């Protein structure tokens, strides 16, 4: 391995990356020298990490139209090289040449950073292999590592023995053999990682899974509607259903809110076991408060039911279930106390008149 090279060792190549007019013969000579050492491989690896290998090969095509980087021959240029136009190729090329005189890179976890595009190592994108697929790695606000799917909004958490992993779990990075970026290496030296999107078997599990992925805002909430339980419970209830995509299917979520501003239970269609507020994750509770509770202030039916419950509470007590006779008594009292109650109820429930007369 060459350890005494530097930009000065390949001045014409460095000048070409700098934007100068190329000296084709001298650049070919320098590339041939590089090919006899590990310098060419290091240069190509550096270019590949940043996704610039194809641009470099394209730039060489005018002089080496049959170039094969697996066994390169720079001895006889067939034409003249042109001035480099790709700004990123020039920047990356100069940086790669500048590192040739240094020892090969030693892994340093302090070089991890992240931005909107994902996790970076030394400003190079980091990937992981999940199953047989190479995925971009992201870092959450909790510093945990995850991948994303085009099929849904849940984050796929990288795991080891069923525990979520953070950046400290990456014990090395290695350049990919065919594509840009680094591949993350785990503690065993493997490139293959396990991944979990969470559990969906119960309402509690699903709500925790959605909240953990910060995906409450991705639930496609529909119109809210009032349920009839208020006649017995004397608690107005506004229910909203929303669709949410999980791996392989779409689930329908129902969420109840009440007044005075209170959060009721949540349920998942075709999934057993409601989830009460006592078991809500904080992010789910916050989402309900900011998205669904405000609907109680604008829903006309809910406002009317709130008025009706206030009237009924003067004479009746909340019950879980009431008999037909009890419901009739409550409706009779309500209509007697509120002159517009029968008309409003008739508008709210198309068959209320028939129901009441029966």
C-alpha positions as CSV (number, residue, x, y, z in Angstrom):
1,X,0.0,0.0,0.0
2,X,1.3,3.4,-0.9
3,X,1.6,5.7,2.1
4,X,3.7,8.5,0.7
5,X,1.4,9.8,-2.0
6,X,-0.4,13.1,-2.0
7,X,-1.9,15.6,-4.5
8,X,1.7,16.5,-5.3
9,X,2.3,12.9,-6.5
10,X,-0.4,13.3,-9.1
11,X,-0.3,17.0,-10.0
12,X,-1.9,16.9,-13.4
13,X,-4.8,14.8,-12.1
14,X,-5.3,17.1,-9.2
15,X,-5.2,20.1,-11.6
16,X,-7.9,18.4,-13.7
17,X,-10.1,18.0,-10.7
18,X,-9.4,21.6,-9.8
19,X,-11.0,22.7,-13.1
20,X,-7.9,23.3,-15.2
21,X,-7.6,22.2,-18.8
22,X,-6.4,18.6,-18.8
23,X,-3.0,17.4,-19.9
24,X,-4.2,14.1,-21.3
25,X,-0.8,12.4,-21.7
26,X,0.3,13.3,-18.2
27,X,-3.0,12.4,-16.6
28,X,-2.9,9.0,-18.3
29,X,0.7,8.5,-17.0
30,X,-0.4,9.4,-13.5
31,X,-3.4,7.0,-13.6
32,X,-1.2,4.2,-14.8
33,X,1.1,4.8,-11.8
34,X,-1.9,4.8,-9.5
35,X,-3.1,1.5,-11.0
36,X,0.2,-0.1,-10.0
37,X,-0.5,0.7,-6.3
38,X,-3.5,0.8,-4.1
39,X,-4.1,4.5,-4.9
40,X,-6.4,3.9,-7.8
41,X,-8.6,1.6,-5.8
42,X,-8.7,4.1,-3.0
43,X,-9.6,6.9,-5.4
44,X,-12.4,4.8,-7.0
45,X,-13.7,3.8,-3.6
46,X,-13.8,7.4,-2.4
47,X,-15.6,8.4,-5.6
48,X,-18.1,5.6,-5.3
49,X,-18.9,6.5,-1.7
50,X,-20.1,9.9,-2.9
51,X,-21.8,8.5,-6.0
52,X,-19.3,10.0,-8.4
53,X,-17.8,6.9,-10.1
54,X,-20.0,7.0,-13.1
55,X,-19.3,10.7,-13.7
56,X,-15.5,10.0,-13.4
57,X,-15.8,7.1,-16.0
58,X,-17.8,9.4,-18.3
59,X,-15.2,12.0,-18.1
60,X,-12.5,9.4,-19.0
61,X,-14.5,8.1,-22.0
62,X,-13.2,10.5,-24.6
63,X,-9.6,9.3,-24.0
64,X,-10.4,5.7,-22.9
65,X,-13.6,4.6,-24.7
66,X,-13.1,0.9,-23.8
67,X,-12.0,1.5,-20.2
68,X,-12.5,-1.4,-17.8
69,X,-11.9,-0.4,-14.2
70,X,-11.6,-4.0,-13.2
71,X,-8.4,-4.2,-15.2
72,X,-7.7,-0.6,-16.4
73,X,-5.2,0.2,-19.2
74,X,-4.2,3.8,-19.4
75,X,-1.2,3.3,-21.7
76,X,-2.7,4.6,-25.0
77,X,-5.2,7.4,-24.8
78,X,-7.5,7.4,-27.9
79,X,-8.5,11.1,-27.6
80,X,-8.3,14.2,-25.5
81,X,-9.9,14.6,-22.1
82,X,-12.2,17.5,-21.6
83,X,-12.5,20.1,-18.8
84,X,-14.5,18.7,-16.0
85,X,-18.0,20.3,-15.7
86,X,-19.5,18.4,-12.7
87,X,-18.8,20.5,-9.6
88,X,-19.4,17.7,-7.2
89,X,-17.0,15.4,-9.0
90,X,-14.3,18.0,-8.9
91,X,-14.8,18.6,-5.1
92,X,-14.9,14.9,-4.3
93,X,-12.0,14.1,-6.6
94,X,-9.7,16.7,-4.9
95,X,-10.7,15.4,-1.5
96,X,-10.0,11.8,-2.4
97,X,-6.6,12.7,-3.8
98,X,-5.8,14.7,-0.6
99,X,-6.4,11.5,1.5
100,X,-4.1,9.2,-0.5
101,X,-1.0,10.1,1.5
102,X,-2.8,9.3,4.8
103,X,-3.3,5.9,6.4
104,X,-6.5,4.1,5.5
105,X,-9.4,5.3,7.5
106,X,-9.9,4.0,11.1
107,X,-13.6,3.8,12.2
108,X,-14.5,6.6,14.6
109,X,-18.1,6.8,15.9
110,X,-17.7,10.5,16.5
111,X,-18.0,11.0,12.8
112,X,-21.7,10.1,12.8
113,X,-24.0,13.0,12.1
114,X,-27.5,13.1,10.6
115,X,-29.8,15.4,8.6
116,X,-33.1,15.2,6.7
117,X,-31.6,12.7,4.3
118,X,-30.6,10.2,7.0
119,X,-27.6,9.1,9.0
120,X,-24.1,10.2,7.8
121,X,-20.7,8.9,8.5
122,X,-18.0,11.5,7.7
123,X,-20.6,13.2,5.6
124,X,-21.3,10.0,3.6
125,X,-24.8,8.4,3.6
126,X,-25.1,5.2,5.7
127,X,-27.1,2.2,4.6
128,X,-28.0,-1.2,6.2
129,X,-28.9,-4.5,4.7
130,X,-32.3,-5.8,5.9
131,X,-33.0,-9.2,4.5
132,X,-31.7,-8.9,1.0
133,X,-32.4,-5.2,0.5
134,X,-30.1,-2.3,1.1
135,X,-31.9,0.5,3.0
136,X,-31.0,4.0,4.0
137,X,-30.5,4.4,7.8
138,X,-32.2,7.2,9.7
139,X,-31.8,8.4,13.3
140,X,-34.8,9.3,15.4
141,X,-35.1,12.0,18.1
142,X,-34.5,9.2,20.6
143,X,-31.3,8.5,18.8
144,X,-32.6,5.1,17.7
145,X,-31.9,3.8,14.2
146,X,-34.7,3.0,11.7
147,X,-35.5,2.6,8.0
148,X,-38.6,3.8,6.1
149,X,-41.0,2.0,3.7
150,X,-42.8,3.4,0.7
151,X,-45.8,1.3,1.7
152,X,-46.6,2.9,5.0
153,X,-45.6,5.5,7.6
154,X,-44.3,3.2,10.3
155,X,-40.6,3.3,11.0
156,X,-38.7,0.0,10.8
157,X,-36.5,-0.1,13.9
158,X,-33.2,-1.8,13.6
159,X,-32.9,-4.4,16.3
160,X,-30.6,-6.9,18.0
161,X,-32.2,-9.7,20.0
162,X,-35.5,-7.8,19.9
163,X,-34.0,-4.6,21.3
164,X,-33.9,-1.3,19.4
165,X,-30.5,-0.2,18.3
166,X,-28.8,3.3,18.4
167,X,-25.7,4.7,16.7
168,X,-23.5,3.0,19.3
169,X,-24.7,-0.3,17.9
170,X,-22.8,0.3,14.7
171,X,-19.4,-1.1,15.1
172,X,-18.0,-0.2,11.7
173,X,-18.8,1.0,8.2
174,X,-17.6,-0.4,4.9
175,X,-17.9,1.0,1.4
176,X,-20.5,-0.8,-0.7
177,X,-19.0,-2.8,-3.6
178,X,-21.4,-1.5,-6.2
179,X,-23.3,1.6,-5.0
180,X,-22.6,4.9,-3.2
181,X,-22.5,5.2,0.6
182,X,-21.3,3.1,3.5
183,X,-22.9,-0.1,4.8
184,X,-23.3,-0.4,8.6
185,X,-21.6,-3.3,10.3
186,X,-23.0,-4.8,13.5
187,X,-21.1,-6.1,16.5
188,X,-20.7,-9.5,14.9
189,X,-19.2,-8.1,11.8
190,X,-22.4,-8.7,9.8
191,X,-23.9,-6.3,7.3
192,X,-27.4,-7.9,7.7
193,X,-29.6,-6.3,10.3
194,X,-32.9,-7.3,11.9
195,X,-35.9,-4.9,11.7
196,X,-39.3,-4.5,13.4
197,X,-42.2,-2.1,12.6
198,X,-43.9,-2.9,15.9
199,X,-47.0,-4.9,17.0
200,X,-50.5,-4.7,15.6
201,X,-52.4,-7.5,17.4
202,X,-54.3,-5.2,19.9
203,X,-55.4,-1.6,20.0
204,X,-52.9,-0.9,22.8
205,X,-50.0,-2.3,20.8
206,X,-51.0,-0.5,17.6
207,X,-51.4,2.9,19.3
208,X,-47.9,2.4,20.9
209,X,-46.5,1.4,17.5
210,X,-48.0,4.5,15.8
211,X,-46.9,6.8,18.5
212,X,-43.4,5.4,18.6
213,X,-43.1,6.2,14.9
214,X,-44.5,9.7,15.5
215,X,-47.2,8.9,12.9
216,X,-50.4,10.1,14.6
217,X,-50.5,12.9,12.0
218,X,-50.4,10.2,9.2
219,X,-53.8,8.7,10.3
220,X,-56.4,9.6,7.6
221,X,-59.1,10.8,9.9
222,X,-62.6,11.1,8.4
223,X,-65.7,13.0,9.5
224,X,-66.7,12.8,13.2
225,X,-70.1,11.5,14.3
226,X,-72.1,11.4,17.5
227,X,-73.1,8.1,19.1
228,X,-76.4,7.5,20.9
229,X,-74.9,6.4,24.2
230,X,-75.3,9.8,25.7
231,X,-79.0,9.2,26.5
232,X,-77.8,6.7,29.1
233,X,-74.4,8.0,30.1
234,X,-75.3,11.7,29.9
235,X,-71.8,12.2,28.4
236,X,-71.7,13.5,24.8
237,X,-69.4,11.5,22.7
238,X,-67.9,12.4,19.3
239,X,-66.4,9.5,17.4
240,X,-63.9,9.7,14.6
241,X,-62.7,6.9,12.4
242,X,-59.4,7.0,10.5
243,X,-57.5,4.7,8.2
244,X,-53.8,3.9,8.7
245,X,-51.6,1.7,6.6
246,X,-49.5,-1.0,8.3
247,X,-47.3,-3.6,6.5
248,X,-49.6,-5.5,4.1
249,X,-52.9,-3.9,5.0
250,X,-54.9,-0.9,6.1
251,X,-56.5,-0.7,9.5
252,X,-59.5,1.5,10.7
253,X,-59.0,3.2,14.0
254,X,-61.9,4.8,16.0
255,X,-61.3,7.4,18.7
256,X,-63.9,8.9,21.1
257,X,-63.7,12.3,22.7
258,X,-66.2,13.8,25.2
259,X,-67.1,16.9,27.0
260,X,-65.9,18.5,29.3
261,X,-62.8,18.1,27.1
262,X,-62.0,14.5,27.9
263,X,-60.4,11.7,25.8
264,X,-62.3,8.5,25.5
265,X,-61.3,5.0,24.4
266,X,-59.7,4.1,21.0
267,X,-60.5,0.9,19.1
268,X,-59.3,-0.9,16.0
269,X,-61.9,-2.4,13.6
270,X,-61.6,-6.2,13.6
271,X,-59.0,-6.1,16.4
272,X,-60.1,-7.1,19.9
273,X,-59.6,-5.0,23.0
274,X,-60.3,-1.3,23.3
275,X,-57.6,1.0,24.5
276,X,-58.5,3.4,27.3
277,X,-56.7,6.7,28.0
278,X,-54.9,5.2,30.9
279,X,-52.9,3.1,28.4
280,X,-52.4,5.8,25.7
281,X,-48.8,6.7,24.8
282,X,-48.1,10.4,25.3
283,X,-47.8,11.1,21.6
284,X,-51.2,9.6,20.9
285,X,-52.8,11.7,23.7
286,X,-51.2,14.8,22.4
287,X,-52.4,14.1,18.8
288,X,-56.0,13.6,20.0
289,X,-55.9,16.8,21.9
290,X,-54.7,18.9,19.0
291,X,-56.6,17.2,16.1
292,X,-59.8,15.6,17.4
293,X,-60.8,17.4,20.6
294,X,-61.1,20.7,18.8
295,X,-63.9,19.2,16.7
296,X,-66.2,19.2,19.7
297,X,-66.3,23.0,19.5
298,X,-67.5,23.1,15.9
299,X,-69.8,20.0,15.6
300,X,-73.4,21.2,15.7
301,X,-74.8,17.8,16.7
302,X,-72.3,17.5,19.5
303,X,-73.2,20.9,20.8
304,X,-76.9,20.0,20.8
305,X,-76.3,16.8,22.7
306,X,-74.1,18.7,25.2
307,X,-77.1,20.9,25.9
308,X,-79.5,17.9,26.2
309,X,-77.2,16.1,28.6
310,X,-77.0,19.2,30.8
311,X,-80.8,19.3,31.0
312,X,-81.2,15.5,31.7
313,X,-78.5,15.7,34.4
314,X,-80.9,17.8,36.5
315,X,-83.2,14.8,36.9
316,X,-81.4,11.7,35.8
317,X,-78.2,9.9,36.7
318,X,-75.6,8.5,34.3
319,X,-76.1,4.8,33.6
320,X,-74.2,2.3,31.5
321,X,-77.4,1.0,29.9
322,X,-81.0,2.0,30.2
323,X,-84.3,0.2,29.5
324,X,-86.7,1.3,26.8
325,X,-89.0,2.6,29.6
326,X,-86.1,4.6,31.1
327,X,-85.1,6.1,27.7
328,X,-88.7,7.1,27.0
329,X,-88.8,8.9,30.3
330,X,-85.7,10.7,29.5
331,X,-86.8,11.8,26.1
332,X,-90.2,12.9,27.5
333,X,-88.5,15.0,30.1
334,X,-86.1,16.5,27.6
335,X,-88.8,17.5,25.1
336,X,-90.8,19.0,27.9
337,X,-87.8,21.1,29.1
338,X,-86.5,22.1,25.7
339,X,-89.1,23.4,23.1
340,X,-87.0,22.6,20.1
341,X,-85.6,19.2,21.3
342,X,-88.1,17.1,19.3
343,X,-87.4,18.9,16.1
344,X,-83.6,18.8,16.7
345,X,-83.7,15.1,17.5
346,X,-85.8,14.5,14.4
347,X,-83.1,16.1,12.3
348,X,-80.3,14.2,14.1
349,X,-82.1,10.9,13.8
350,X,-84.3,10.4,10.8
351,X,-86.4,7.8,12.5
352,X,-86.6,9.5,15.8
353,X,-90.3,10.3,15.5
354,X,-91.3,6.7,14.8
355,X,-89.0,5.5,17.6
356,X,-90.4,8.0,20.1
357,X,-94.1,7.3,19.3
358,X,-93.4,3.5,19.6
